[in-house]
Amino acid sequence: MKTLFVVDPLHTLDPGIDASIGLMLAARRHGLEVWVCGPTDLRVVAGRVLASAREINPVEPSGANGARWTVPVSWCSEGPPGVLDVAAEFTQVHLRIDPPVDARYLHATYLLDLVHAAGTPVTNRPSGIRALHEKLLTLGFPELCPATLVSAGIADLRAFIARFGTVVLKPVDGFAGTDVWLVRDDDTAAALLASATVGGTRHVIAQEYLAAVRQGNKRLFLLDGEVIGAVLRLPADDDFRIGMPAQTADLDADDERIVAALRPLLSDHGIVLAGLDVIAGRLIEVNVTCPGGMHKTDALLGTDLSGAIVRRLLHHAPTTLPKGRRSA
């Protein structure tokens, strides 16, 4: 059986911690052929989605039976390129492009809609990624979240900061902690707001700062609406943003309440794999485009989240596939 990963260029991925590579390794361990392509390697011919792809064979990291992996510099070997009919030749497609969901990303989702319609599972469902903006999805659940304001208006944002004293400011289309600032109600706020909003012309998200982040940001790994693992990530002493996984975490009543509230929405939109960020029982963000952290947690803490995901996804795939065609 073949599985296709639609990913960013391989040289941009960190094999020690990147979640897509963790899933590739797990797929190979379970006997799947792993093929990769980029979003612009997809095309439609006569109604069929074709991918210019190549098979890769990821190299197992040393020390993989426990934590603290060592990954070789040459972490995979690559086969020759081929053109494959995606729906006919693959049992599963992983849409693993990093956000933002820009034109390149959107174009890939529309092409992969055809693959999903042909009966080949795409994780996560392309239409679901378009429908559920991971930074704004939480706005539908204000009772679960810290106080939040989305605005391009500098006056609005200044009033919000004055109300809470300290807020976290982040771009609507950001990811991986880029351009996330801690803004206080002082003389520095005006310049930060002007820069973040590009002079009041771009929306940003302002959230009440939760001091409890010093005790950790909890990442809940959801698969089919069920928590398959949770990890606590602690910020560095000189940075309020999240750090590396520090320890596995237990679920509490707040976590269960959040998961129960989100489960129907995620299921309706085909979001099989998601990562929920929770601080002090408050929902911060729902990662649906390229949920990560699994491989990093496996590497540092000796868990097998990537393997658990691949094993479950194998049951999503059809047991037989129509015979496809491959050309050079």
C-alpha positions in Angstrom: 0.0 0.0 0.0 1.1 3.5 -0.8 0.6 6.7 1.2 1.2 10.2 -0.2 2.4 13.2 1.8 1.7 16.6 0.3 4.3 18.6 2.1 6.6 21.6 2.0 10.1 20.9 0.5 11.8 18.2 2.4 15.0 20.3 3.0 12.9 22.7 5.0 11.7 20.0 7.5 13.6 19.2 10.7 13.8 15.4 10.8 14.4 15.4 14.5 11.1 17.0 15.4 8.9 17.6 12.4 5.5 15.8 12.7 5.3 15.0 9.1 8.5 13.1 9.2 7.4 11.3 12.3 4.3 10.1 10.4 6.4 9.1 7.5 8.6 6.9 9.7 5.6 5.4 11.4 4.1 4.6 8.0 7.2 2.8 6.8 7.3 0.8 10.1 3.8 -0.4 9.2 4.8 -1.5 5.7 3.5 1.4 3.7 5.3 2.9 0.8 5.9 6.6 1.5 5.6 9.0 -1.4 6.0 12.8 -1.2 5.1 15.7 -3.4 4.6 19.5 -3.0 1.3 21.3 -3.6 2.4 22.5 -7.0 3.2 18.9 -8.0 -0.5 18.2 -8.2 -2.5 18.7 -11.4 -5.8 17.5 -12.9 -6.0 15.7 -16.3 -9.4 14.5 -17.6 -10.9 14.8 -14.1 -8.1 12.8 -12.4 -5.7 14.2 -9.9 -2.1 13.4 -10.8 1.0 13.9 -8.6 4.6 14.2 -9.7 6.0 12.4 -6.7 8.8 10.2 -5.6 9.1 7.4 -3.0 11.3 8.1 0.0 12.7 5.7 2.6 13.2 7.6 5.9 16.1 6.4 8.0 15.2 5.3 11.6 16.8 7.6 14.2 19.1 5.9 16.6 17.8 5.4 20.1 14.3 5.2 18.8 13.3 2.7 21.5 13.4 5.6 24.0 13.7 9.4 24.2 16.4 11.7 22.9 16.7 10.6 19.3 19.8 11.1 17.2 18.9 11.7 13.6 21.3 11.2 10.7 22.0 14.2 8.5 20.9 12.3 5.4 17.6 11.2 7.0 16.0 9.6 3.9 16.8 8.1 0.5 14.8 9.1 -2.6 13.6 7.0 -5.5 13.1 8.2 -9.1 10.2 10.6 -9.8 7.0 9.3 -11.2 3.5 10.6 -12.2 0.8 8.8 -10.2 -3.0 8.9 -10.2 -3.6 9.9 -6.6 -7.0 8.5 -6.0 -6.2 5.2 -7.8 -2.8 4.4 -6.4 -2.8 5.7 -2.8 -4.6 4.3 0.2 -4.2 7.6 2.1 -3.2 11.2 1.5 -1.7 13.4 4.2 -2.2 17.1 3.6 0.7 18.4 5.6 1.5 21.9 4.2 2.4 24.5 6.9 0.1 27.5 7.2 -0.8 30.1 6.3 -3.7 28.9 4.2 -2.7 31.1 1.2 -3.5 30.8 -2.5 -1.0 28.0 -2.9 -2.6 26.1 0.0 -6.2 26.7 -1.2 -5.4 25.6 -4.7 -4.1 22.3 -3.3 -7.2 21.8 -1.3 -9.5 22.2 -4.3 -7.5 19.6 -6.2 -7.6 17.2 -3.3 -11.3 17.6 -3.0 -11.5 15.4 -6.1 -9.3 12.8 -4.4 -11.6 12.8 -1.4 -14.7 12.5 -3.6 -13.1 9.5 -5.4 -13.0 7.6 -2.1 -9.4 8.1 -1.0 -9.2 9.6 2.5 -7.3 12.9 2.8 -6.2 13.8 6.3 -7.4 16.4 7.1 -10.3 16.8 4.7 -9.5 19.7 2.4 -12.9 21.3 2.6 -12.7 21.2 6.4 -9.4 23.0 6.4 -11.0 25.7 4.3 -14.0 26.0 6.6 -12.2 26.0 9.9 -9.7 28.8 10.4 -7.5 27.5 13.2 -6.9 30.9 14.7 -10.5 32.0 14.5 -12.3 28.7 15.1 -12.3 29.4 18.8 -14.4 32.5 18.4 -17.4 30.2 18.2 -16.7 29.0 21.8 -16.2 32.1 23.9 -17.1 30.3 27.0 -14.1 28.0 26.6 -11.5 30.7 25.8 -9.7 33.6 27.4 -11.2 37.1 26.6 -10.4 37.6 22.9 -10.6 40.6 20.5 -10.2 40.4 16.8 -9.8 43.8 15.2 -7.7 46.0 13.0 -8.7 49.1 15.0 -5.9 50.5 17.1 -8.4 52.3 19.4 -10.2 49.0 20.0 -7.0 47.2 20.8 -5.7 50.0 23.1 -9.0 49.8 25.1 -8.7 46.0 25.3 -5.1 46.2 26.6 -6.1 48.8 29.1 -8.8 46.5 30.4 -6.5 43.5 31.0 -3.2 45.2 31.5 -1.3 42.6 29.5 -2.4 40.8 26.3 -1.0 38.3 23.8 -1.1 39.8 20.3 -0.8 37.5 17.2 -1.5 37.7 13.5 -4.6 36.1 12.2 -2.6 34.0 9.7 0.5 33.3 11.8 1.9 30.0 12.9 4.7 28.5 15.0 4.9 31.5 17.3 6.0 34.0 14.6 5.2 37.6 15.3 3.4 36.8 18.6 4.0 39.6 21.1 3.3 40.2 24.7 1.9 43.8 24.9 1.5 45.7 28.1 -0.4 48.8 28.8 2.5 51.1 28.6 4.4 53.5 26.2 5.5 50.6 24.0 1.9 49.5 23.1 1.3 52.2 20.4 4.2 51.3 18.3 3.6 47.5 18.6 -0.1 47.9 17.6 0.8 50.2 14.6 3.3 47.6 13.4 1.1 44.5 14.0 -2.0 46.0 12.3 0.1 47.8 9.5 -1.4 51.1 10.6 -4.9 49.8 11.3 -5.3 47.9 8.0 -4.8 44.3 9.1 -6.7 42.2 11.6 -4.9 40.8 14.6 -5.9 38.7 17.5 -5.6 40.0 21.1 -6.1 37.6 24.0 -6.0 38.1 27.7 -2.6 37.0 29.0 -2.9 34.0 31.3 0.0 34.1 33.8 -0.6 30.4 34.3 1.3 29.8 31.1 4.4 29.7 33.3 3.1 26.4 34.6 2.7 25.1 31.1 0.7 25.1 27.9 -1.0 21.7 27.4 -1.2 20.3 23.9 -4.0 17.7 23.4 -3.6 15.4 20.4 -7.0 14.5 19.0 -7.6 11.6 16.6 -11.2 11.1 15.5 -12.3 13.4 18.3 -10.6 11.4 21.0 -7.5 12.4 22.9 -4.7 9.9 22.2 -2.1 11.8 24.2 -1.4 15.1 26.0 1.9 16.9 26.7 2.9 19.9 28.8 5.1 22.5 27.2 6.9 25.0 29.4 8.1 28.4 28.2 11.7 29.4 28.5 12.6 31.8 31.3 13.0 34.6 28.9 10.1 33.8 26.6 6.4 33.6 27.3 5.7 31.4 24.2 5.5 27.7 24.4 8.7 25.5 24.5 9.5 21.9 23.9 7.4 19.1 25.4 8.5 18.7 29.0 6.3 15.9 30.3 3.2 13.9 29.5 0.0 15.4 30.9 -3.2 14.0 32.3 -6.6 15.1 31.2 -8.8 17.1 33.7 -12.4 18.1 33.6 -11.7 21.3 31.7 -9.9 19.4 29.0 -12.8 16.9 28.6 -15.3 19.8 28.4 -13.3 21.4 25.7 -12.9 18.2 23.7 -16.6 17.4 24.0 -17.6 20.8 22.8 -15.3 20.7 19.7 -15.8 17.0 18.8 -19.0 17.5 16.7 -17.6 20.4 14.7 -14.4 18.7 13.9 -16.2 15.5 12.9 -18.6 17.3 10.7 -15.7 18.8 8.7 -13.6 15.7 8.5 -10.8 17.0 10.8 -9.4 13.6 11.8 -6.2 14.9 13.3 -6.1 18.1 15.5 -4.0 19.7 18.2 -5.7 21.7 20.9 -3.7 24.2 22.9 -5.0 24.7 26.5 -3.7 27.0 29.3 -5.2 26.8 32.7 -8.3 25.1 31.4 -8.9 27.7 28.6 -8.8 26.9 24.9 -6.2 29.0 23.1 -6.0 27.5 19.6 -7.1 24.5 17.5 -4.5 23.3 15.0 -6.1 21.7 11.9 -3.9 22.6 8.9 -0.8 20.7 9.8 -1.1 19.5 13.4 2.3 19.0 14.9 4.1 18.1 18.1 3.7 14.3 17.9 7.2 13.5 16.6 8.8 16.0 18.9 7.0 14.4 21.9 8.0 10.9 20.7 11.6 12.0 20.4 11.8 13.7 23.8 9.5 11.6 26.0 9.6 8.2 24.3 5.9 8.1 23.4 4.5 6.6 20.2 1.9 9.1 19.1 3.0 9.0 15.4 2.6 5.2 15.4 -0.8 5.4 17.1 -2.0 7.9 14.4 -0.8 5.8 11.5 -2.4 2.6 13.0 -5.8 4.4 13.3 -5.6 5.9 9.9 -5.0 2.5 8.3 -8.6 1.7 9.4 -9.9 4.8 7.6 -8.5 3.6 4.2 -10.3 1.3 1.9 -9.0 -2.3 1.9 -8.8 -2.4 -1.9 -8.0 0.1 -4.6 -8.6 0.3 -8.3 -5.5 -0.4 -10.2 -3.8 2.8 -11.2 -1.3 3.8 -13.8 2.2 5.2 -13.4 4.3 6.9 -16.0 7.8 8.3 -15.9 
